[in-house]
Amino acid sequence: MRTRLSICRRKQRFASEEAALTTAREATIELRHYRCDRCGQFHLTSRTKGKRVQRPST
């Protein structure tokens, strides 16, 4: 599913995957990063519906 342009414009953009990951780790809620198909940069989201979530290794 494509990111709506109006959503892309409202979200914070990260130029690198590392910057997005660092911010996601510092957040108080669980966030994941993704590359936006509109702007080509990285955004963060808390949504996991329909996404494969990595399970912690035991």
mmCIF file of the N, C-alpha and C atoms, coordinates in Angstrom:
data_MODEL
# 
_entry.id   MODEL 
# 
loop_
_atom_site.group_PDB 
_atom_site.id 
_atom_site.type_symbol 
_atom_site.label_atom_id 
_atom_site.label_alt_id 
_atom_site.label_comp_id 
_atom_site.label_asym_id 
_atom_site.label_entity_id 
_atom_site.label_seq_id 
_atom_site.pdbx_PDB_ins_code 
_atom_site.Cartn_x 
_atom_site.Cartn_y 
_atom_site.Cartn_z 
_atom_site.occupancy 
_atom_site.B_iso_or_equiv 
_atom_site.pdbx_formal_charge 
_atom_site.auth_seq_id 
_atom_site.auth_comp_id 
_atom_site.auth_asym_id 
_atom_site.auth_atom_id 
_atom_site.pdbx_PDB_model_num 
ATOM 1   N N  . MET A 1 1  ? 0.842  -1.175  0.000  1.00 0.00 ? 1  MET A N  1 
ATOM 2   C CA . MET A 1 1  ? 0.000  0.000   0.000  1.00 0.00 ? 1  MET A CA 1 
ATOM 3   C C  . MET A 1 1  ? 0.890  1.242   0.000  1.00 0.00 ? 1  MET A C  1 
ATOM 4   N N  . ARG A 1 2  ? 0.560  2.192   -0.822 1.00 0.00 ? 2  ARG A N  1 
ATOM 5   C CA . ARG A 1 2  ? 1.344  3.419   -0.922 1.00 0.00 ? 2  ARG A CA 1 
ATOM 6   C C  . ARG A 1 2  ? 1.008  4.359   0.219  1.00 0.00 ? 2  ARG A C  1 
ATOM 7   N N  . THR A 1 3  ? 2.004  5.108   0.652  1.00 0.00 ? 3  THR A N  1 
ATOM 8   C CA . THR A 1 3  ? 1.805  6.143   1.660  1.00 0.00 ? 3  THR A CA 1 
ATOM 9   C C  . THR A 1 3  ? 1.093  7.317   1.003  1.00 0.00 ? 3  THR A C  1 
ATOM 10  N N  . ARG A 1 4  ? 0.034  7.791   1.647  1.00 0.00 ? 4  ARG A N  1 
ATOM 11  C CA . ARG A 1 4  ? -0.653 8.961   1.095  1.00 0.00 ? 4  ARG A CA 1 
ATOM 12  C C  . ARG A 1 4  ? 0.247  10.178  1.218  1.00 0.00 ? 4  ARG A C  1 
ATOM 13  N N  . LEU A 1 5  ? 0.235  11.035  0.211  1.00 0.00 ? 5  LEU A N  1 
ATOM 14  C CA . LEU A 1 5  ? 1.090  12.209  0.192  1.00 0.00 ? 5  LEU A CA 1 
ATOM 15  C C  . LEU A 1 5  ? 0.814  13.117  1.392  1.00 0.00 ? 5  LEU A C  1 
ATOM 16  N N  . SER A 1 6  ? -0.455 13.235  1.797  1.00 0.00 ? 6  SER A N  1 
ATOM 17  C CA . SER A 1 6  ? -0.783 14.085  2.945  1.00 0.00 ? 6  SER A CA 1 
ATOM 18  C C  . SER A 1 6  ? -0.171 13.538  4.230  1.00 0.00 ? 6  SER A C  1 
ATOM 19  N N  . ILE A 1 7  ? -0.072 12.224  4.354  1.00 0.00 ? 7  ILE A N  1 
ATOM 20  C CA . ILE A 1 7  ? 0.552  11.608  5.531  1.00 0.00 ? 7  ILE A CA 1 
ATOM 21  C C  . ILE A 1 7  ? 2.057  11.849  5.490  1.00 0.00 ? 7  ILE A C  1 
ATOM 22  N N  . CYS A 1 8  ? 2.660  11.659  4.346  1.00 0.00 ? 8  CYS A N  1 
ATOM 23  C CA . CYS A 1 8  ? 4.096  11.858  4.190  1.00 0.00 ? 8  CYS A CA 1 
ATOM 24  C C  . CYS A 1 8  ? 4.487  13.280  4.585  1.00 0.00 ? 8  CYS A C  1 
ATOM 25  N N  . ARG A 1 9  ? 3.718  14.250  4.163  1.00 0.00 ? 9  ARG A N  1 
ATOM 26  C CA . ARG A 1 9  ? 4.043  15.647  4.447  1.00 0.00 ? 9  ARG A CA 1 
ATOM 27  C C  . ARG A 1 9  ? 3.993  15.978  5.934  1.00 0.00 ? 9  ARG A C  1 
ATOM 28  N N  . ARG A 1 10 ? 3.154  15.270  6.689  1.00 0.00 ? 10 ARG A N  1 
ATOM 29  C CA . ARG A 1 10 ? 3.016  15.548  8.118  1.00 0.00 ? 10 ARG A CA 1 
ATOM 30  C C  . ARG A 1 10 ? 4.067  14.863  8.973  1.00 0.00 ? 10 ARG A C  1 
ATOM 31  N N  . LYS A 1 11 ? 4.647  13.792  8.478  1.00 0.00 ? 11 LYS A N  1 
ATOM 32  C CA . LYS A 1 11 ? 5.579  13.007  9.278  1.00 0.00 ? 11 LYS A CA 1 
ATOM 33  C C  . LYS A 1 11 ? 6.997  13.574  9.236  1.00 0.00 ? 11 LYS A C  1 
ATOM 34  N N  . GLN A 1 12 ? 7.709  13.301  10.316 1.00 0.00 ? 12 GLN A N  1 
ATOM 35  C CA . GLN A 1 12 ? 9.120  13.678  10.369 1.00 0.00 ? 12 GLN A CA 1 
ATOM 36  C C  . GLN A 1 12 ? 9.892  12.774  9.424  1.00 0.00 ? 12 GLN A C  1 
ATOM 37  N N  . ARG A 1 13 ? 10.851 13.355  8.723  1.00 0.00 ? 13 ARG A N  1 
ATOM 38  C CA . ARG A 1 13 ? 11.662 12.589  7.772  1.00 0.00 ? 13 ARG A CA 1 
ATOM 39  C C  . ARG A 1 13 ? 13.060 12.377  8.332  1.00 0.00 ? 13 ARG A C  1 
ATOM 40  N N  . PHE A 1 14 ? 13.595 11.192  8.076  1.00 0.00 ? 14 PHE A N  1 
ATOM 41  C CA . PHE A 1 14 ? 14.952 10.857  8.474  1.00 0.00 ? 14 PHE A CA 1 
ATOM 42  C C  . PHE A 1 14 ? 15.724 10.510  7.209  1.00 0.00 ? 14 PHE A C  1 
ATOM 43  N N  . ALA A 1 15 ? 16.863 11.126  7.045  1.00 0.00 ? 15 ALA A N  1 
ATOM 44  C CA . ALA A 1 15 ? 17.664 10.922  5.839  1.00 0.00 ? 15 ALA A CA 1 
ATOM 45  C C  . ALA A 1 15 ? 18.301 9.541   5.791  1.00 0.00 ? 15 ALA A C  1 
ATOM 46  N N  . SER A 1 16 ? 18.558 8.953   6.966  1.00 0.00 ? 16 SER A N  1 
ATOM 47  C CA . SER A 1 16 ? 19.203 7.639   6.991  1.00 0.00 ? 16 SER A CA 1 
ATOM 48  C C  . SER A 1 16 ? 18.410 6.664   7.858  1.00 0.00 ? 16 SER A C  1 
ATOM 49  N N  . GLU A 1 17 ? 18.596 5.397   7.571  1.00 0.00 ? 17 GLU A N  1 
ATOM 50  C CA . GLU A 1 17 ? 17.947 4.349   8.348  1.00 0.00 ? 17 GLU A CA 1 
ATOM 51  C C  . GLU A 1 17 ? 18.455 4.366   9.789  1.00 0.00 ? 17 GLU A C  1 
ATOM 52  N N  . GLU A 1 18 ? 19.743 4.653   9.963  1.00 0.00 ? 18 GLU A N  1 
ATOM 53  C CA . GLU A 1 18 ? 20.341 4.688   11.299 1.00 0.00 ? 18 GLU A CA 1 
ATOM 54  C C  . GLU A 1 18 ? 19.695 5.774   12.165 1.00 0.00 ? 18 GLU A C  1 
ATOM 55  N N  . ALA A 1 19 ? 19.439 6.937   11.577 1.00 0.00 ? 19 ALA A N  1 
ATOM 56  C CA . ALA A 1 19 ? 18.809 8.031   12.324 1.00 0.00 ? 19 ALA A CA 1 
ATOM 57  C C  . ALA A 1 19 ? 17.392 7.655   12.753 1.00 0.00 ? 19 ALA A C  1 
ATOM 58  N N  . ALA A 1 20 ? 16.662 7.001   11.872 1.00 0.00 ? 20 ALA A N  1 
ATOM 59  C CA . ALA A 1 20 ? 15.301 6.568   12.199 1.00 0.00 ? 20 ALA A CA 1 
ATOM 60  C C  . ALA A 1 20 ? 15.323 5.509   13.303 1.00 0.00 ? 20 ALA A C  1 
ATOM 61  N N  . LEU A 1 21 ? 16.256 4.566   13.218 1.00 0.00 ? 21 LEU A N  1 
ATOM 62  C CA . LEU A 1 21 ? 16.368 3.517   14.239 1.00 0.00 ? 21 LEU A CA 1 
ATOM 63  C C  . LEU A 1 21 ? 16.733 4.097   15.606 1.00 0.00 ? 21 LEU A C  1 
ATOM 64  N N  . THR A 1 22 ? 17.626 5.049   15.630 1.00 0.00 ? 22 THR A N  1 
ATOM 65  C CA . THR A 1 22 ? 18.034 5.677   16.881 1.00 0.00 ? 22 THR A CA 1 
ATOM 66  C C  . THR A 1 22 ? 16.847 6.363   17.545 1.00 0.00 ? 22 THR A C  1 
ATOM 67  N N  . THR A 1 23 ? 16.085 7.092   16.773 1.00 0.00 ? 23 THR A N  1 
ATOM 68  C CA . THR A 1 23 ? 14.908 7.779   17.308 1.00 0.00 ? 23 THR A CA 1 
ATOM 69  C C  . THR A 1 23 ? 13.867 6.778   17.786 1.00 0.00 ? 23 THR A C  1 
ATOM 70  N N  . ALA A 1 24 ? 13.668 5.705   17.041 1.00 0.00 ? 24 ALA A N  1 
ATOM 71  C CA . ALA A 1 24 ? 12.692 4.682   17.428 1.00 0.00 ? 24 ALA A CA 1 
ATOM 72  C C  . ALA A 1 24 ? 13.085 4.016   18.742 1.00 0.00 ? 24 ALA A C  1 
ATOM 73  N N  . ARG A 1 25 ? 14.366 3.772   18.943 1.00 0.00 ? 25 ARG A N  1 
ATOM 74  C CA . ARG A 1 25 ? 14.832 3.143   20.189 1.00 0.00 ? 25 ARG A CA 1 
ATOM 75  C C  . ARG A 1 25 ? 14.650 4.053   21.393 1.00 0.00 ? 25 ARG A C  1 
ATOM 76  N N  . GLU A 1 26 ? 14.746 5.373   21.179 1.00 0.00 ? 26 GLU A N  1 
ATOM 77  C CA . GLU A 1 26 ? 14.622 6.337   22.271 1.00 0.00 ? 26 GLU A CA 1 
ATOM 78  C C  . GLU A 1 26 ? 13.174 6.651   22.625 1.00 0.00 ? 26 GLU A C  1 
ATOM 79  N N  . ALA A 1 27 ? 12.231 6.215   21.813 1.00 0.00 ? 27 ALA A N  1 
ATOM 80  C CA . ALA A 1 27 ? 10.816 6.521   22.030 1.00 0.00 ? 27 ALA A CA 1 
ATOM 81  C C  . ALA A 1 27 ? 10.268 5.722   23.211 1.00 0.00 ? 27 ALA A C  1 
ATOM 82  N N  . THR A 1 28 ? 9.199  6.251   23.800 1.00 0.00 ? 28 THR A N  1 
ATOM 83  C CA . THR A 1 28 ? 8.567  5.574   24.934 1.00 0.00 ? 28 THR A CA 1 
ATOM 84  C C  . THR A 1 28 ? 7.566  4.520   24.483 1.00 0.00 ? 28 THR A C  1 
ATOM 85  N N  . ILE A 1 29 ? 7.233  4.498   23.194 1.00 0.00 ? 29 ILE A N  1 
ATOM 86  C CA . ILE A 1 29 ? 6.357  3.468   22.637 1.00 0.00 ? 29 ILE A CA 1 
ATOM 87  C C  . ILE A 1 29 ? 7.126  2.700   21.579 1.00 0.00 ? 29 ILE A C  1 
ATOM 88  N N  . GLU A 1 30 ? 6.616  1.535   21.205 1.00 0.00 ? 30 GLU A N  1 
ATOM 89  C CA . GLU A 1 30 ? 7.298  0.719   20.198 1.00 0.00 ? 30 GLU A CA 1 
ATOM 90  C C  . GLU A 1 30 ? 7.035  1.294   18.811 1.00 0.00 ? 30 GLU A C  1 
ATOM 91  N N  . LEU A 1 31 ? 8.105  1.629   18.117 1.00 0.00 ? 31 LEU A N  1 
ATOM 92  C CA . LEU A 1 31 ? 8.013  2.184   16.775 1.00 0.00 ? 31 LEU A CA 1 
ATOM 93  C C  . LEU A 1 31 ? 8.854  1.356   15.824 1.00 0.00 ? 31 LEU A C  1 
ATOM 94  N N  . ARG A 1 32 ? 8.482  1.370   14.559 1.00 0.00 ? 32 ARG A N  1 
ATOM 95  C CA . ARG A 1 32 ? 9.291  0.734   13.528 1.00 0.00 ? 32 ARG A CA 1 
ATOM 96  C C  . ARG A 1 32 ? 9.520  1.749   12.424 1.00 0.00 ? 32 ARG A C  1 
ATOM 97  N N  . HIS A 1 33 ? 10.581 1.579   11.686 1.00 0.00 ? 33 HIS A N  1 
ATOM 98  C CA . HIS A 1 33 ? 10.905 2.503   10.604 1.00 0.00 ? 33 HIS A CA 1 
ATOM 99  C C  . HIS A 1 33 ? 10.536 1.876   9.271  1.00 0.00 ? 33 HIS A C  1 
ATOM 100 N N  . TYR A 1 34 ? 10.338 2.723   8.276  1.00 0.00 ? 34 TYR A N  1 
ATOM 101 C CA . TYR A 1 34 ? 10.090 2.250   6.923  1.00 0.00 ? 34 TYR A CA 1 
ATOM 102 C C  . TYR A 1 34 ? 10.524 3.319   5.926  1.00 0.00 ? 34 TYR A C  1 
ATOM 103 N N  . ARG A 1 35 ? 10.883 2.884   4.744  1.00 0.00 ? 35 ARG A N  1 
ATOM 104 C CA . ARG A 1 35 ? 11.241 3.826   3.678  1.00 0.00 ? 35 ARG A CA 1 
ATOM 105 C C  . ARG A 1 35 ? 9.953  4.228   2.962  1.00 0.00 ? 35 ARG A C  1 
ATOM 106 N N  . CYS A 1 36 ? 9.755  5.517   2.861  1.00 0.00 ? 36 CYS A N  1 
ATOM 107 C CA . CYS A 1 36 ? 8.554  6.064   2.236  1.00 0.00 ? 36 CYS A CA 1 
ATOM 108 C C  . CYS A 1 36 ? 8.655  5.958   0.719  1.00 0.00 ? 36 CYS A C  1 
ATOM 109 N N  . ASP A 1 37 ? 7.591  5.483   0.099  1.00 0.00 ? 37 ASP A N  1 
ATOM 110 C CA . ASP A 1 37 ? 7.586  5.366   -1.358 1.00 0.00 ? 37 ASP A CA 1 
ATOM 111 C C  . ASP A 1 37 ? 7.295  6.701   -2.041 1.00 0.00 ? 37 ASP A C  1 
ATOM 112 N N  . ARG A 1 38 ? 6.976  7.724   -1.271 1.00 0.00 ? 38 ARG A N  1 
ATOM 113 C CA . ARG A 1 38 ? 6.728  9.058   -1.838 1.00 0.00 ? 38 ARG A CA 1 
ATOM 114 C C  . ARG A 1 38 ? 7.999  9.911   -1.851 1.00 0.00 ? 38 ARG A C  1 
ATOM 115 N N  . CYS A 1 39 ? 8.645  10.030  -0.674 1.00 0.00 ? 39 CYS A N  1 
ATOM 116 C CA . CYS A 1 39 ? 9.794  10.935  -0.568 1.00 0.00 ? 39 CYS A CA 1 
ATOM 117 C C  . CYS A 1 39 ? 11.129 10.196  -0.595 1.00 0.00 ? 39 CYS A C  1 
ATOM 118 N N  . GLY A 1 40 ? 11.109 8.878   -0.393 1.00 0.00 ? 40 GLY A N  1 
ATOM 119 C CA . GLY A 1 40 ? 12.342 8.097   -0.434 1.00 0.00 ? 40 GLY A CA 1 
ATOM 120 C C  . GLY A 1 40 ? 13.143 8.135   0.858  1.00 0.00 ? 40 GLY A C  1 
ATOM 121 N N  . GLN A 1 41 ? 12.672 8.893   1.839  1.00 0.00 ? 41 GLN A N  1 
ATOM 122 C CA . GLN A 1 41 ? 13.349 8.937   3.129  1.00 0.00 ? 41 GLN A CA 1 
ATOM 123 C C  . GLN A 1 41 ? 12.637 8.003   4.102  1.00 0.00 ? 41 GLN A C  1 
ATOM 124 N N  . PHE A 1 42 ? 13.077 7.999   5.358  1.00 0.00 ? 42 PHE A N  1 
ATOM 125 C CA . PHE A 1 42 ? 12.508 7.096   6.350  1.00 0.00 ? 42 PHE A CA 1 
ATOM 126 C C  . PHE A 1 42 ? 11.537 7.832   7.262  1.00 0.00 ? 42 PHE A C  1 
ATOM 127 N N  . HIS A 1 43 ? 10.461 7.135   7.632  1.00 0.00 ? 43 HIS A N  1 
ATOM 128 C CA . HIS A 1 43 ? 9.484  7.620   8.598  1.00 0.00 ? 43 HIS A CA 1 
ATOM 129 C C  . HIS A 1 43 ? 9.373  6.572   9.697  1.00 0.00 ? 43 HIS A C  1 
ATOM 130 N N  . LEU A 1 44 ? 8.698  6.937   10.797 1.00 0.00 ? 44 LEU A N  1 
ATOM 131 C CA . LEU A 1 44 ? 8.422  6.000   11.882 1.00 0.00 ? 44 LEU A CA 1 
ATOM 132 C C  . LEU A 1 44 ? 6.921  5.777   11.979 1.00 0.00 ? 44 LEU A C  1 
ATOM 133 N N  . THR A 1 45 ? 6.538  4.582   12.400 1.00 0.00 ? 45 THR A N  1 
ATOM 134 C CA . THR A 1 45 ? 5.139  4.265   12.607 1.00 0.00 ? 45 THR A CA 1 
ATOM 135 C C  . THR A 1 45 ? 5.007  3.317   13.789 1.00 0.00 ? 45 THR A C  1 
ATOM 136 N N  . SER A 1 46 ? 3.847  3.377   14.426 1.00 0.00 ? 46 SER A N  1 
ATOM 137 C CA . SER A 1 46 ? 3.560  2.436   15.506 1.00 0.00 ? 46 SER A CA 1 
ATOM 138 C C  . SER A 1 46 ? 2.633  1.328   15.016 1.00 0.00 ? 46 SER A C  1 
ATOM 139 N N  . ARG A 1 47 ? 2.175  1.430   13.792 1.00 0.00 ? 47 ARG A N  1 
ATOM 140 C CA . ARG A 1 47 ? 1.259  0.435   13.237 1.00 0.00 ? 47 ARG A CA 1 
ATOM 141 C C  . ARG A 1 47 ? 1.994  -0.845  12.888 1.00 0.00 ? 47 ARG A C  1 
ATOM 142 N N  . THR A 1 48 ? 1.354  -1.968  13.182 1.00 0.00 ? 48 THR A N  1 
ATOM 143 C CA . THR A 1 48 ? 1.946  -3.263  12.844 1.00 0.00 ? 48 THR A CA 1 
ATOM 144 C C  . THR A 1 48 ? 0.957  -4.134  12.075 1.00 0.00 ? 48 THR A C  1 
ATOM 145 N N  . LYS A 1 49 ? -0.266 -3.674  11.880 1.00 0.00 ? 49 LYS A N  1 
ATOM 146 C CA . LYS A 1 49 ? -1.270 -4.479  11.197 1.00 0.00 ? 49 LYS A CA 1 
ATOM 147 C C  . LYS A 1 49 ? -0.810 -4.808  9.784  1.00 0.00 ? 49 LYS A C  1 
ATOM 148 N N  . GLY A 1 50 ? -0.772 -6.091  9.468  1.00 0.00 ? 50 GLY A N  1 
ATOM 149 C CA . GLY A 1 50 ? -0.381 -6.526  8.144  1.00 0.00 ? 50 GLY A CA 1 
ATOM 150 C C  . GLY A 1 50 ? 1.121  -6.542  7.908  1.00 0.00 ? 50 GLY A C  1 
ATOM 151 N N  . LYS A 1 51 ? 1.893  -6.220  8.918  1.00 0.00 ? 51 LYS A N  1 
ATOM 152 C CA . LYS A 1 51 ? 3.349  -6.199  8.780  1.00 0.00 ? 51 LYS A CA 1 
ATOM 153 C C  . LYS A 1 51 ? 3.945  -7.369  9.535  1.00 0.00 ? 51 LYS A C  1 
ATOM 154 N N  . ARG A 1 52 ? 5.021  -7.895  9.020  1.00 0.00 ? 52 ARG A N  1 
ATOM 155 C CA . ARG A 1 52 ? 5.732  -8.971  9.724  1.00 0.00 ? 52 ARG A CA 1 
ATOM 156 C C  . ARG A 1 52 ? 6.583  -8.357  10.809 1.00 0.00 ? 52 ARG A C  1 
ATOM 157 N N  . VAL A 1 53 ? 6.358  -8.763  12.018 1.00 0.00 ? 53 VAL A N  1 
ATOM 158 C CA . VAL A 1 53 ? 7.089  -8.238  13.157 1.00 0.00 ? 53 VAL A CA 1 
ATOM 159 C C  . VAL A 1 53 ? 8.084  -9.294  13.603 1.00 0.00 ? 53 VAL A C  1 
ATOM 160 N N  . GLN A 1 54 ? 9.324  -8.907  13.749 1.00 0.00 ? 54 GLN A N  1 
ATOM 161 C CA . GLN A 1 54 ? 10.348 -9.848  14.177 1.00 0.00 ? 54 GLN A CA 1 
ATOM 162 C C  . GLN A 1 54 ? 10.101 -10.240 15.629 1.00 0.00 ? 54 GLN A C  1 
ATOM 163 N N  . ARG A 1 55 ? 10.128 -11.533 15.862 1.00 0.00 ? 55 ARG A N  1 
ATOM 164 C CA . ARG A 1 55 ? 9.952  -12.036 17.219 1.00 0.00 ? 55 ARG A CA 1 
ATOM 165 C C  . ARG A 1 55 ? 11.314 -12.100 17.899 1.00 0.00 ? 55 ARG A C  1 
ATOM 166 N N  . PRO A 1 56 ? 11.343 -11.771 19.190 1.00 0.00 ? 56 PRO A N  1 
ATOM 167 C CA . PRO A 1 56 ? 12.625 -11.863 19.886 1.00 0.00 ? 56 PRO A CA 1 
ATOM 168 C C  . PRO A 1 56 ? 13.101 -13.311 19.932 1.00 0.00 ? 56 PRO A C  1 
ATOM 169 N N  . SER A 1 57 ? 14.392 -13.514 19.722 1.00 0.00 ? 57 SER A N  1 
ATOM 170 C CA . SER A 1 57 ? 14.929 -14.874 19.749 1.00 0.00 ? 57 SER A CA 1 
ATOM 171 C C  . SER A 1 57 ? 15.008 -15.360 21.190 1.00 0.00 ? 57 SER A C  1 
ATOM 172 N N  . THR A 1 58 ? 14.710 -16.646 21.377 1.00 0.00 ? 58 THR A N  1 
ATOM 173 C CA . THR A 1 58 ? 14.716 -17.212 22.743 1.00 0.00 ? 58 THR A CA 1 
ATOM 174 C C  . THR A 1 58 ? 15.929 -18.044 22.992 1.00 0.00 ? 58 THR A C  1 
# 
